Amino acid sequence: MEVHCYENYPGWIVLLSNLVSLSIYFIGAYILSGLGLFFSLLYILYCLLMEIRLLKDGCVNCYYYGKNCGFGKGRLSALFFKQGDISKFTQRKMDWKDMIPDLMVSVFPLVGGIILLIIDFSWIILALMIVLIMLSMAGNAFIRGSLTCSGCKQRELGCPAEKLFNKKE
């Protein structure tokens, strides 16, 4: 069965995928603000650095550089960084330890939330932690599994994340 690959993703996919990411960031910042403005700002800076790292190290070498990928980052990367070499993207190796910095985007606010719940229980913080877990797991799985990765031309050319998540035994 042939899968349709997007040359440029439709705007609604880009919008939805970014809404999930931004929701995770805002919920995480709100939770951490309970520990103080410093922790919230530090978290926002961390999220920003993770985005810049992706644009600079991944997107510049991607097929979608200068185009609408499923996250809109190909166009964004082209605004700030010089185009790289697509062969570097396809040859890149990735394992689970490479995912740790990305996972920390959800782990930091969850740890902060646990601390807040121990100090002074709050139903709002607990509810936001549950929403954060749902967005981080089910939300991202839906975005990547159903909307972005399935129509990705770079996936067809070679993607280290696809190789990691879809290992053939």
N, C-alpha and C positions, 0 to 999 in steps of 0.2 A: 504494500500500500504506500503510495507516494504522499509525503507530508508537504503541505504548502509552507514554503519559507517566505517570510516577509523581506522585501528589499528595504522598506521603511515601515515600521510598526504604526498602526493607527493610533491617533491621539488618545482614544479612550483607554487603550491598554497602558500607554505610558502614564496617563493620569492615575489610573487605578493602582498600578504597581508602585508609583511614588506615594500615593495616599497611604498605603500600607506601611511603607518605610517611615514616612514622616509621622504617622500615628505612633509607631514604636518609639521614635525619638522623643516626641512630645510627652507621651505617657511616662517614659523613662525619666525625662527631665523633671516632670511634675512629681513623681515619686521621690526622686532624690532631693528635690527642693525641701522636703520634710526634714532632711538632715542639715540643711543650710544652703544658701544661695551658691556658696563656693562649690559644693558637690554637684549641683545642678549645672553650673557653668562649666565645670571640668568635664562632665559627661557630654555636654553639647560640643565642647571642643574635641573630645575623643571621637564623637560621631562625625564631625566635620573632617577630622584627620583621616578617618576610615574612608570617607567618600573621596577625598583628594587622592589618597593612596590608590584607590580603584581607578580613578580617572587617569592618573599619571602612569601607573604600572600595568594596567590591564587594557583600558579602553583605547589607549593610543595604538595598540597592536591589534585591535579587533577589526573584523570585517565591517562593523558598523561605525567605525570612526567617521565622524562628519555626517552620520545618518541617524535616523530615529531607531535606536534599538528598543527593546521592550521596556527599558527604564529611562530612555531619553538621554542617556549618558554619552552616547557617541557624539551627538551634537555638542553637548556641554564640554566634553574633553577637547574637541576641536577648537573651542574658543580660547582655551588656556594652554594647551600643550601641542607640540609638534607631533605629526604622525610618526608612528614607529614602524615596525616590521611585523606583518601578519604571521610570518613563520615563527616568531618568538612566542606568539600567543598559542599556536598549535603545539609547539614543542615543550611548553611549560608543564612541569610535573606538579601535582598537587596531592597532598594527603590530609588526613584529618587534623593534624597539628597546624596546618596552614589555615584552618577554619577558626582556630581559637580567637584571634582578634575580632572576627565578625560575631562570634557567639557572645563575646563579652558585652556587646551592645545590649543584649537582653539580660545577661547575668548581673551586670553592675546594678541596674535598678531593682532586680529581684532580691539581691542580697541587701540592698538598702531598704527595700520594703520589709524584708524579714526583721531587720533591726528596728525599723519603725513600729512594726506590729508588736515586738517584744517590749519596747519602751512604753508605747501607748497605743493599744489596739484601735484600729480604725477600719470600719467596713468599706469606706471609700478606697483606702489604700489596698485592702484585700481585693476588692472588685477590679481595681486598675491592674493589679498584678495578674489576675486571672485573664483579663483582656489582653495584657501584654504577652502572656504565654500563648494565648489563642492566636494572636496576630503573628507572633514569632514562629509558631509551628504550623498551624493550619493555614493561616493567611499567606505566609511565604510559600508553603507547599502548593497552594492553589495557584498563586501568581506564577510561580516557576513551572509547575507541572502542567497547568492547563492553558496559560496565556502566553508566557514568554518563551521558555525553552523549546516548546514543541514546534514553534514556527521560526526558530533561529537559524539563520544561514551559517553563522559561526559554529554552531553545534555540528552542522553537517560537515564543515571543513576540519573541525577538531577543537574540542573544548576540554580543558583539564577538569573543570567541575563536572561536566557530563560523564567523563571517564571515572571520576571518583564516586559519584552517586549511582551510576548505572553499570557497575562492574559486571562483566560477564564471567561466570565461573568456568 
